[in-house]
Amino acid sequence: MLLEALDGDETVVFGSAAASVQVQVEPVGRWFEAYVKRRNRNISASFQELEEEEESSEESEDEEFQLQECPMLRTLDPKDWKNQDHYAVLGLPHLRYKATQKQIKAAHKAIVLKHHPDKRKAAGEQIVEGDNDYFTCITKAIEILSDPVKRRAFDSVDPTFDNAVPSKSEGKENFFEVFYLVFERNARWSSKKHVPKLGTMESSFEEVDTFYSFWYNFDSWREFSYLDEEEKEKAECRDERRWIEKQNRASRAQRKKEEMNRIRTLVDTAYSCDPRIKKFKEEEKARKESEKKAKAEAKKREQEEKERARQAELDAARLAKEKEEEEAKLAAQQAKKEKDIQKKAIKKERQKLRTTCKNWNYFAENEADDVKMMEEVEKLCDRLELTSLQSLNEILASSSKEDGKAAVEKQVQEVNAQLQREKEAEVQARQAARSVEQASGGGGTAGKGWGEEDLQLLIKAVNLFPAGTNARWEVIANYMNLHSNSGLKRTAKDVINKAKNLQRLDPGQKDEINKKAFEKFKKEHSSVAPSIDNAVPSERFDASGSDGSAAPWTTEEQKLLEQALKTYPVSTPERWEKIAATVPGRSKKDCMKRYKELVEMVKAKRAAQEQVAIKTKK
């Protein structure tokens, strides 16, 4: 605080004061002990005040304590001093290990003044000579209790201490009432000063864990040297003394082990009966269940999110596919519509060309020329495209008969020239294929006579008789000899050589062979004689559902047909109608035709195998 300025003087501040800094100081040594005592007692006092309070309390205790003389003191046997209660001999049975050295000395002084042999002898009492007097027990008691080491040894085996451990049934009924006293009683053996309390039902998990951790790692100062059966001072030699020490150490270790087992049993029993442990376990279990549930819910939500994302992708892909299919469908419809329009336009132009030529009597003067020109006109109708037909019709419509005839003859010449070129190209291709076959095939019949029909028949036979068939190549050769129109007899060696040559061909050449065979088959089965009249072709003639253009049977349709044949036997009424109903997209006629083809194939296969079997037997 600043001094008050005198009259006429001024108060001047020459510098700023430093800011206060709070420093945390940790007490150590005896000051730390005083700090702990203040904290436990919830008071604020200095170390000196606590020492003075402790000294005053000891003095008051020294003043207040009263001796409780042992009624059996005079009957004690001096020779059995080791089994006596030294605190009871000195009149301190109520204080025992809590008695201070001042109290012990005061008690000894008081009891000596009363029971000293000289006092009793002066009073006329008969005194036993030597160490046989009971006063020897008093001497042994003060000798033991005044020595800290010997007193600790005696306190370790205090005859009044209760070593009993409560049972589980007792602990479950009144846990805190039963085990509180037991732990308080056994806490006197702890080497550490501060022993945690048992606590209450409201104690936290940390407090309970600290309590049981302390007792499971309990460090006891209790030792059992007082119970040594032999005294090494009585030994006559060094070897005997060593033997006594060895025996005493073994007995002490055994008793120490039993003591630690007793403490461990006490802690285990308390832990198993503690209702707080059960509560903590239930809380931990509930916490883990909640975490598990939350984890499962999170996983479920993640899976749902993934499923929604996957479903969204599928929906997007489906919509895109549907859009593409719709666009393709529209494009197909548009193409079909355009094709139909073009088809109708071609029909119209062809009919117009036929009508014009018919009106002009096909530009001929006799019947023979008339028929020949009629064939040429039909050839033009088959070969010319729409634009060529339109231009030709325009020329015929705007010109005279002679000019029209010239235009038609010119167009016929161009078409014939084109047909001639195509025919020559086909002949050259056949010659090239034949030269390839001759160059790759062996001698005899293996290198000649293999036409497109025979090649196709060979491919069919190889597929019909797969690997594993008994005498496979002989069976294939017999099959070809039965069904071939070339008139050549094939041997197994010829068939094997040709099959190897086909394997060495490029895939393009194989496709070309199959394509030519199919075109030949289609041409043979779908050719229709050209009409020579002026009638308009019917819709049935132009329909695409004729037998020649029927779609080949797929593997799935073949399986459905075979299953239907097994399901509906010959005795079934309306059998073929039911079989056709089980094969989508196939009519009754298609199913019957396919069945006949299968029967013929099986018969041919069996016939070929039978012939090979007959030749083998011969």
Disulfide bonds with the S-S distance in Angstrom:
none
